[in-house]
Amino acid sequence: MAPVFAVVVLAIAFPAWMPLLWEHRWWPPTNKLSSAFFAALSLFTVSEVLLLVFLYLVDRGLLTLDYSLKFAAIGIPCCMLAFVLALVSGIKYCVGVSVSSAFGFAAWMFFIMLH
């Protein structure tokens, strides 16, 4: 079941990463994408990577779902900060980050509820 959840988590991250995929230039960042976008994207990515690590550890049996609250204590604030930063910046590229952050928050709440 963990691979299905991992695919869902990656699908949640897709709208946030679309502006970078459209740019076709990874480094140096272009002037179109602001530092607020990169800050929001970084916070969201930290949350999603943490969620993927948690799923992997639960799938391998190294952790139980009881640890979801400890992982969410870092993941949820990262998601919410990314959401707020994306909304405050008001840049059209941040729409994907705000949508992805909202769904990321829902994913964290789902795993907390499962435990």
DSSP file (Angstrom, degrees, kcal/mol; ACC not computed):
  #  RESIDUE AA STRUCTURE BP1 BP2  ACC     N-H-->O    O-->H-N    N-H-->O    O-->H-N    TCO  KAPPA ALPHA  PHI   PSI    X-CA   Y-CA   Z-CA
    1    1 A M     >        0   0    0      0, 0.0     4,-1.9     0, 0.0     3,-0.3   0.000 360.0 360.0 360.0 -25.6    0.0    0.0    0.0
    2    2 A A  H  >  +     0   0    0      1,-0.2     4,-2.6     2,-0.2     5,-0.2   0.875 360.0  56.7 -63.3 -38.0    3.0    2.3    0.6
    3    3 A P  H  > S+     0   0    0      0, 0.0     4,-2.1     0, 0.0    -1,-0.2   0.883 106.3  51.4 -61.2 -34.3    3.8    2.6   -3.1
    4    4 A V  H  > S+     0   0    0     -3,-0.3     4,-2.0     2,-0.2    -2,-0.2   0.932 111.4  46.7 -65.4 -45.0    0.3    3.8   -3.8
    5    5 A F  H  X S+     0   0    0     -4,-1.9     4,-2.4     1,-0.2    -1,-0.2   0.877 110.2  54.1 -64.0 -36.7    0.6    6.5   -1.1
    6    6 A A  H  X S+     0   0    0     -4,-2.6     4,-2.3     2,-0.2    -1,-0.2   0.898 107.6  49.7 -65.2 -39.8    4.1    7.4   -2.5
    7    7 A V  H  X S+     0   0    0     -4,-2.1     4,-2.2     2,-0.2    -1,-0.2   0.896 110.5  50.8 -64.9 -39.3    2.6    8.0   -6.0
    8    8 A V  H  X S+     0   0    0     -4,-2.0     4,-2.1     2,-0.2    -2,-0.2   0.912 109.6  50.3 -63.6 -42.1   -0.2   10.1   -4.4
    9    9 A V  H  X S+     0   0    0     -4,-2.4     4,-1.5     1,-0.2    -2,-0.2   0.906 111.5  47.9 -63.4 -41.4    2.5   12.2   -2.6
   10   10 A L  H  X S+     0   0    0     -4,-2.3     4,-0.9     1,-0.2    -1,-0.2   0.863 110.0  52.6 -67.6 -35.0    4.4   12.7   -5.8
   11   11 A A  H  < S+     0   0    0     -4,-2.2     3,-0.4     1,-0.2    -2,-0.2   0.860 106.3  54.2 -67.2 -34.5    1.2   13.7   -7.6
   12   12 A I  H  < S+     0   0    0     -4,-2.1     4,-0.4     1,-0.2    -1,-0.2   0.872 108.1  50.3 -64.1 -36.3    0.6   16.2   -4.9
   13   13 A A  H  X S+     0   0    0     -4,-1.5     4,-1.5     1,-0.2     3,-0.4   0.673  89.5  84.1 -76.9 -17.2    4.0   17.7   -5.5
   14   14 A F  H  X S+     0   0    0     -4,-0.9     4,-1.0    -3,-0.4     3,-0.4   0.899  86.3  50.4 -58.7 -47.8    3.6   18.0   -9.3
   15   15 A P  H  4 S+     0   0    0      0, 0.0     3,-0.3     0, 0.0    -1,-0.2   0.851 109.6  52.8 -61.5 -31.2    1.7   21.4   -9.4
   16   16 A A  H  4 S+     0   0    0     -4,-0.4     4,-0.3    -3,-0.4    81,-0.2   0.857 112.6  43.4 -70.4 -33.9    4.3   23.0   -7.1
   17   17 A W  H  X S+     0   0    0     -4,-1.5     4,-1.8    -3,-0.4     3,-0.5   0.523  87.6  93.7 -90.6  -6.0    7.2   21.9   -9.4
   18   18 A M  H  X S+     0   0    0     -4,-1.0     4,-2.3    -3,-0.3     5,-0.2   0.885  79.2  56.4 -58.0 -43.6    5.5   22.8  -12.7
   19   19 A P  H  > S+     0   0    0      0, 0.0     4,-1.3     0, 0.0    -1,-0.2   0.888 109.6  47.0 -58.8 -36.4    7.0   26.3  -13.0
   20   20 A L  H  > S+     0   0    0     -3,-0.5     4,-1.1    -4,-0.3     5,-0.3   0.871 110.9  51.6 -70.5 -35.3   10.5   24.8  -12.8
   21   21 A L  H  < S+     0   0    0     -4,-1.8    -1,-0.2     1,-0.2    -3,-0.2   0.841 109.6  50.4 -69.2 -32.1    9.7   22.1  -15.3
   22   22 A W  H  < S+     0   0    0     -4,-2.3    -1,-0.2     1,-0.2    -2,-0.2   0.804 103.9  59.3 -73.7 -29.0    8.4   24.8  -17.7
   23   23 A E  H  < S-     0   0    0     -4,-1.3    -1,-0.2    -5,-0.2    -2,-0.2   0.838  83.6-157.0 -69.2 -33.8   11.6   26.9  -17.3
   24   24 A H     <  +     0   0    0     -4,-1.1     2,-0.5     1,-0.1    -3,-0.1   0.519  65.0  96.2  64.2   6.7   13.9   24.1  -18.6
   25   25 A R        +     0   0    0     -5,-0.3     5,-0.3     1,-0.1    -1,-0.1  -0.978  46.7 177.9-125.9 118.8   16.8   25.8  -16.7
   26   26 A W        +     0   0    0     -2,-0.5    -1,-0.1     1,-0.3    -2,-0.0   0.841  59.6  59.0 -90.1 -35.7   17.6   24.5  -13.3
   27   27 A W  S    S+     0   0    0      1,-0.2    -1,-0.3     2,-0.1     3,-0.0  -0.984  98.1  25.9-149.2 136.8   20.5   26.7  -12.4
   28   28 A P  S    S-     0   0    0      0, 0.0    -1,-0.2     0, 0.0     2,-0.0   0.628  93.8-120.9 -73.9 154.5   20.9   29.7  -12.2
   29   29 A P        -     0   0    0      0, 0.0    -3,-0.1     0, 0.0    -2,-0.1  -0.340  29.0-120.9 -63.0 143.0   17.3   30.5  -11.4
   30   30 A T    >   -     0   0    0     -5,-0.3     3,-0.6     1,-0.1    -7,-0.0  -0.291  19.5-109.5 -81.4 169.9   15.8   32.9  -13.9
   31   31 A N  T 3  S+     0   0    0      1,-0.2    -1,-0.1    -2,-0.0     0, 0.0   0.704 111.0  71.0 -72.3 -19.3   14.4   36.3  -13.1
   32   32 A K  T 3  S+     0   0    0      1,-0.1     2,-0.6     2,-0.1    -1,-0.2   0.874  91.5  62.7 -64.6 -36.2   10.8   35.0  -13.7
   33   33 A L  S <  S-     0   0    0     -3,-0.6    -1,-0.1    60,-0.0     2,-0.0  -0.813  83.5-144.6 -97.9 122.0   10.8   32.9  -10.6
   34   34 A S     >  -     0   0    0     -2,-0.6     4,-1.8     1,-0.1     5,-0.1  -0.219  23.8-111.5 -83.1 170.0   11.2   34.9   -7.4
   35   35 A S  H  > S+     0   0    0      1,-0.2     4,-2.4     2,-0.2     5,-0.2   0.806 118.4  60.2 -69.1 -28.9   13.0   34.1   -4.2
   36   36 A A  H  > S+     0   0    0      2,-0.2     4,-2.5     1,-0.2    -1,-0.2   0.892 104.1  50.3 -64.6 -38.2    9.6   33.9   -2.5
   37   37 A F  H  > S+     0   0    0      2,-0.2     4,-2.9     1,-0.2    -2,-0.2   0.935 111.5  47.0 -63.5 -45.6    8.7   31.1   -4.9
   38   38 A F  H  X S+     0   0    0     -4,-1.8     4,-2.2     2,-0.2    -2,-0.2   0.860 112.3  50.4 -66.8 -34.6   11.9   29.2   -4.2
   39   39 A A  H  X S+     0   0    0     -4,-2.4     4,-2.3     2,-0.2    -1,-0.2   0.935 113.9  44.3 -66.8 -45.4   11.4   29.7   -0.4
   40   40 A A  H  X S+     0   0    0     -4,-2.5     4,-2.4     1,-0.2    -2,-0.2   0.911 114.8  49.4 -64.8 -41.8    7.8   28.4   -0.6
   41   41 A L  H  X S+     0   0    0     -4,-2.9     4,-2.5    -5,-0.2    -1,-0.2   0.882 110.2  51.3 -65.2 -38.0    8.9   25.5   -2.9
   42   42 A S  H  X S+     0   0    0     -4,-2.2     4,-2.2     2,-0.2    -2,-0.2   0.928 110.9  47.2 -65.1 -45.0   11.8   24.6   -0.5
   43   43 A L  H  X S+     0   0    0     -4,-2.3     4,-1.8     1,-0.2    -2,-0.2   0.921 114.2  47.4 -63.1 -43.1    9.5   24.5    2.5
   44   44 A F  H  X S+     0   0    0     -4,-2.4     4,-2.3     1,-0.2    -1,-0.2   0.905 110.6  52.1 -64.4 -40.4    7.0   22.4    0.7
   45   45 A T  H  X S+     0   0    0     -4,-2.5     4,-2.8     1,-0.2     5,-0.3   0.877 106.0  54.1 -65.3 -37.6    9.6   20.0   -0.6
   46   46 A V  H  X S+     0   0    0     -4,-2.2     4,-2.2     1,-0.2    -1,-0.2   0.925 110.2  48.0 -59.8 -43.6   11.0   19.5    2.9
   47   47 A S  H  X S+     0   0    0     -4,-1.8     4,-2.0     2,-0.2    -2,-0.2   0.911 113.3  46.4 -63.9 -42.8    7.5   18.5    4.0
   48   48 A E  H  X S+     0   0    0     -4,-2.3     4,-2.4     2,-0.2    -2,-0.2   0.891 111.9  49.9 -69.9 -39.0    7.0   16.1    1.0
   49   49 A V  H  X S+     0   0    0     -4,-2.8     4,-2.5     2,-0.2    -1,-0.2   0.907 110.6  51.2 -64.8 -39.9   10.4   14.5    1.4
   50   50 A L  H  X S+     0   0    0     -4,-2.2     4,-2.4    -5,-0.3    -2,-0.2   0.892 109.7  50.2 -63.0 -38.9    9.7   14.0    5.1
   51   51 A L  H  X S+     0   0    0     -4,-2.0     4,-2.4     2,-0.2    -2,-0.2   0.902 110.9  48.6 -65.8 -40.7    6.4   12.4    4.2
   52   52 A L  H  X S+     0   0    0     -4,-2.4     4,-2.3     2,-0.2    -2,-0.2   0.886 111.1  50.1 -66.5 -38.4    8.1   10.1    1.7
   53   53 A V  H  X S+     0   0    0     -4,-2.5     4,-2.6     2,-0.2     5,-0.2   0.922 110.6  50.3 -64.3 -43.5   10.7    9.1    4.3
   54   54 A F  H  X S+     0   0    0     -4,-2.4     4,-2.3     1,-0.2     5,-0.2   0.927 110.6  49.0 -60.2 -45.1    8.0    8.4    6.8
   55   55 A L  H  X S+     0   0    0     -4,-2.4     4,-2.4     1,-0.2    -1,-0.2   0.904 111.5  49.6 -61.3 -41.3    6.1    6.2    4.3
   56   56 A Y  H  X S+     0   0    0     -4,-2.3     4,-2.2     2,-0.2     6,-0.2   0.928 111.4  48.1 -63.4 -45.6    9.3    4.3    3.5
   57   57 A L  H  <>S+     0   0    0     -4,-2.6     5,-1.9     1,-0.2     6,-1.3   0.874 113.5  47.3 -65.9 -36.5   10.1    3.7    7.1
   58   58 A V  H ><5S+     0   0    0     -4,-2.3     3,-0.8    -5,-0.2    -1,-0.2   0.901 111.1  52.0 -69.9 -39.7    6.6    2.5    7.9
   59   59 A D  H 3<5S+     0   0    0     -4,-2.4    -2,-0.2     1,-0.2    -1,-0.2   0.882 109.8  48.5 -64.0 -37.9    6.6    0.2    4.8
   60   60 A R  T 3<5S-     0   0    0     -4,-2.2    -1,-0.2    -5,-0.2    -2,-0.2   0.559 114.6-117.2 -79.5  -7.5    9.9   -1.4    5.9
   61   61 A G  T < 5S+     0   0    0     -3,-0.8    -3,-0.2    -4,-0.5    -2,-0.1   0.608  82.8 119.2  83.3  11.8    8.5   -2.0    9.4
   62   62 A L  S   <S+     0   0    0     -5,-1.9     2,-0.3    -6,-0.2    -4,-0.2   0.775  80.7  23.0 -79.3 -26.0   11.1    0.3   11.1
   63   63 A L  S    S-     0   0    0     -6,-1.3    -2,-0.2    -9,-0.1     2,-0.2  -0.918  73.8-135.1-132.3 159.8    8.4    2.6   12.4
   64   64 A T    >   -     0   0    0     -2,-0.3     3,-1.7    -3,-0.1     4,-0.1  -0.634  37.5 -99.7-104.8 172.0    4.7    2.2   13.2
   65   65 A L  G >  S+     0   0    0      1,-0.3     3,-1.8    -2,-0.2     4,-0.3   0.641 112.6  81.6 -67.0 -12.2    2.0    4.7   12.3
   66   66 A D  G >  S+     0   0    0      1,-0.3     3,-0.6     2,-0.1     4,-0.3   0.762  83.7  61.3 -62.8 -23.5    2.2    6.0   15.9
   67   67 A Y  G <> S+     0   0    0     -3,-1.7     4,-2.0     1,-0.2     3,-0.3   0.456  75.5  94.9 -82.0  -0.5    5.2    8.1   14.8
   68   68 A S  H <> S+     0   0    0     -3,-1.8     4,-2.7     1,-0.2    -1,-0.2   0.859  80.9  54.6 -61.3 -34.6    3.2   10.0   12.3
   69   69 A L  H <> S+     0   0    0     -3,-0.6     4,-1.2    -4,-0.3    -1,-0.2   0.870 106.9  50.4 -67.6 -35.7    2.5   12.8   14.9
   70   70 A K  H  4 S+     0   0    0     -3,-0.3     4,-0.4    -4,-0.3    -2,-0.2   0.898 114.5  43.4 -69.7 -39.5    6.3   13.2   15.5
   71   71 A F  H >X S+     0   0    0     -4,-2.0     4,-2.3     1,-0.2     3,-1.4   0.890 111.9  54.2 -69.5 -38.9    7.0   13.5   11.8
   72   72 A A  H 3X S+     0   0    0     -4,-2.7     4,-2.4     1,-0.3    -1,-0.2   0.741  91.8  73.3 -68.1 -22.0    4.0   15.8   11.3
   73   73 A A  H 3< S+     0   0    0     -4,-1.2    -1,-0.3     1,-0.2    -2,-0.2   0.759 112.6  27.7 -63.4 -22.4    5.3   18.1   13.9
   74   74 A I  H <> S+     0   0    0     -3,-1.4     4,-1.5    -4,-0.4    -2,-0.2   0.772 122.2  51.9-101.2 -40.6    7.9   19.1   11.3
   75   75 A G  H  X S+     0   0    0     -4,-2.3     4,-2.2     1,-0.2    -3,-0.2   0.887 105.8  51.6 -68.4 -42.1    6.0   18.5    8.1
   76   76 A I  H  X S+     0   0    0     -4,-2.4     4,-2.8     2,-0.2     5,-0.2   0.932 109.5  48.4 -66.7 -45.9    2.8   20.4    8.9
   77   77 A P  H  > S+     0   0    0      0, 0.0     4,-2.7     0, 0.0     5,-0.2   0.898 111.5  51.6 -61.0 -36.4    4.5   23.7    9.8
   78   78 A C  H  X S+     0   0    0     -4,-1.5     4,-2.1     2,-0.2    -2,-0.2   0.923 111.8  47.1 -63.0 -42.6    6.6   23.4    6.7
   79   79 A C  H  X S+     0   0    0     -4,-2.2     4,-2.3     2,-0.2    -1,-0.2   0.925 114.2  46.4 -63.6 -45.1    3.5   22.9    4.6
   80   80 A M  H  X S+     0   0    0     -4,-2.8     4,-2.7     2,-0.2     5,-0.2   0.891 111.9  50.1 -68.8 -38.7    1.6   25.8    6.3
   81   81 A L  H  X S+     0   0    0     -4,-2.7     4,-2.6    -5,-0.2    -1,-0.2   0.899 111.5  49.3 -65.0 -39.1    4.6   28.2    6.0
   82   82 A A  H  X S+     0   0    0     -4,-2.1     4,-2.2    -5,-0.2    -2,-0.2   0.904 111.6  49.8 -64.4 -40.6    4.9   27.3    2.3
   83   83 A F  H  X S+     0   0    0     -4,-2.3     4,-2.2     2,-0.2    -2,-0.2   0.940 114.0  43.7 -62.8 -48.7    1.2   27.9    1.9
   84   84 A V  H  X S+     0   0    0     -4,-2.7     4,-2.8     1,-0.2     5,-0.2   0.920 114.0  50.3 -65.2 -44.2    1.3   31.3    3.6
   85   85 A L  H  X S+     0   0    0     -4,-2.6     4,-1.9     1,-0.2    -1,-0.2   0.886 111.1  49.4 -62.5 -38.9    4.4   32.4    1.8
   86   86 A A  H  X S+     0   0    0     -4,-2.2     4,-1.1    -5,-0.2     5,-0.4   0.892 113.8  45.8 -67.4 -39.2    2.9   31.4   -1.5
   87   87 A L  H  < S+     0   0    0     -4,-2.2    -2,-0.2     1,-0.2    -1,-0.2   0.898 113.4  48.5 -70.4 -39.8   -0.3   33.4   -0.8
   88   88 A V  H  < S+     0   0    0     -4,-2.8    -2,-0.2     1,-0.2    -1,-0.2   0.861 105.5  57.5 -69.9 -35.3    1.5   36.5    0.5
   89   89 A S  H  < S-     0   0    0     -4,-1.9    -1,-0.2    -5,-0.2    -2,-0.2   0.845  86.8-157.2 -68.0 -31.9    3.9   36.7   -2.4
   90   90 A G     <  +     0   0    0     -4,-1.1     2,-0.3     1,-0.2    -3,-0.1   0.684  36.9 145.7  67.7  18.8    1.0   36.9   -4.9
   91   91 A I    >   -     0   0    0     -5,-0.4     3,-1.8     1,-0.1     4,-0.3  -0.701  56.3-127.8 -90.7 141.7    3.0   35.6   -7.8
   92   92 A K  T >  S+     0   0    0     -2,-0.3     3,-1.1     1,-0.3     4,-0.3   0.781 107.5  61.0 -62.4 -25.7    1.2   33.5  -10.4
   93   93 A Y  T >> S+     0   0    0      1,-0.2     3,-0.6   -61,-0.2     4,-0.5   0.720  93.9  65.5 -71.5 -19.0    3.8   30.8  -10.1
   94   94 A C  H <> S+     0   0    0     -3,-1.8     4,-2.4     1,-0.2    -1,-0.2   0.533  77.1  84.8 -81.9  -5.2    3.0   30.3   -6.4
   95   95 A V  H <> S+     0   0    0     -3,-1.1     4,-2.4    -4,-0.3    -1,-0.2   0.921  90.1  49.9 -61.2 -42.9   -0.5   29.1   -7.1
   96   96 A G  H <> S+     0   0    0     -3,-0.6     4,-2.6    -4,-0.3   -80,-0.3   0.878 109.9  50.7 -63.5 -37.8    0.9   25.6   -7.6
   97   97 A V  H  X S+     0   0    0     -4,-0.5     4,-2.5   -81,-0.2    -1,-0.2   0.907 111.0  48.2 -66.8 -40.7    2.8   25.7   -4.4
   98   98 A S  H  X S+     0   0    0     -4,-2.4     4,-1.9     2,-0.2    -2,-0.2   0.902 113.9  46.3 -68.2 -39.1   -0.3   26.9   -2.5
   99   99 A V  H  X S+     0   0    0     -4,-2.4     4,-2.1     2,-0.2    -2,-0.2   0.937 115.0  46.9 -66.0 -46.0   -2.5   24.1   -4.0
  100  100 A S  H  X S+     0   0    0     -4,-2.6     4,-2.5     1,-0.2    -2,-0.2   0.879 110.5  52.9 -63.7 -37.9    0.2   21.5   -3.3
  101  101 A S  H  X S+     0   0    0     -4,-2.5     4,-2.4     2,-0.2    -1,-0.2   0.889 107.4  51.6 -65.6 -38.7    0.7   22.7    0.2
  102  102 A A  H  X S+     0   0    0     -4,-1.9     4,-1.8     2,-0.2    -2,-0.2   0.926 113.7  43.5 -63.8 -43.7   -3.0   22.5    0.9
  103  103 A F  H  X S+     0   0    0     -4,-2.1     4,-2.1     2,-0.2    -2,-0.2   0.847 111.3  55.2 -70.1 -32.9   -3.1   18.9   -0.3
  104  104 A G  H  X S+     0   0    0     -4,-2.5     4,-2.3     2,-0.2    -2,-0.2   0.902 106.6  50.6 -63.9 -40.7    0.2   18.1    1.5
  105  105 A F  H  X S+     0   0    0     -4,-2.4     4,-2.4     1,-0.2    -2,-0.2   0.910 109.4  51.2 -61.3 -42.4   -1.5   19.3    4.7
  106  106 A A  H  X S+     0   0    0     -4,-1.8     4,-2.1     1,-0.2    -2,-0.2   0.882 108.2  52.3 -63.1 -37.6   -4.4   17.0    4.0
  107  107 A A  H  X S+     0   0    0     -4,-2.1     4,-2.0     2,-0.2    -2,-0.2   0.920 109.3  49.0 -65.0 -43.0   -2.0   14.1    3.5
  108  108 A W  H  X S+     0   0    0     -4,-2.3     4,-2.1     1,-0.2    -2,-0.2   0.918 111.1  49.9 -61.6 -42.2   -0.4   14.8    6.8
  109  109 A M  H  X S+     0   0    0     -4,-2.4     4,-2.3     1,-0.2    -1,-0.2   0.868 107.5  55.3 -65.4 -34.9   -3.8   14.9    8.5
  110  110 A F  H  X S+     0   0    0     -4,-2.1     4,-1.8     2,-0.2    -1,-0.2   0.923 109.5  45.6 -62.3 -44.6   -4.7   11.6    6.9
  111  111 A F  H  X S+     0   0    0     -4,-2.0     4,-1.1     2,-0.2    -2,-0.2   0.837 111.8  51.7 -71.6 -31.3   -1.7    9.8    8.3
  112  112 A I  H  < S+     0   0    0     -4,-2.1     3,-0.3     1,-0.2    -1,-0.2   0.908 110.1  50.4 -66.1 -40.3   -2.2   11.3   11.7
  113  113 A M  H  < S+     0   0    0     -4,-2.3    -2,-0.2     1,-0.2    -1,-0.2   0.847 104.6  58.5 -66.9 -33.9   -5.8   10.1   11.6
  114  114 A L  H  <        0   0    0     -4,-1.8    -1,-0.2     1,-0.3    -2,-0.2   0.824 360.0 360.0 -65.0 -30.9   -4.7    6.6   10.6
  115  115 A H     <        0   0    0     -4,-1.1    -1,-0.3    -3,-0.3    -2,-0.2   0.528 360.0 360.0 -73.3 360.0   -2.6    6.2   13.7
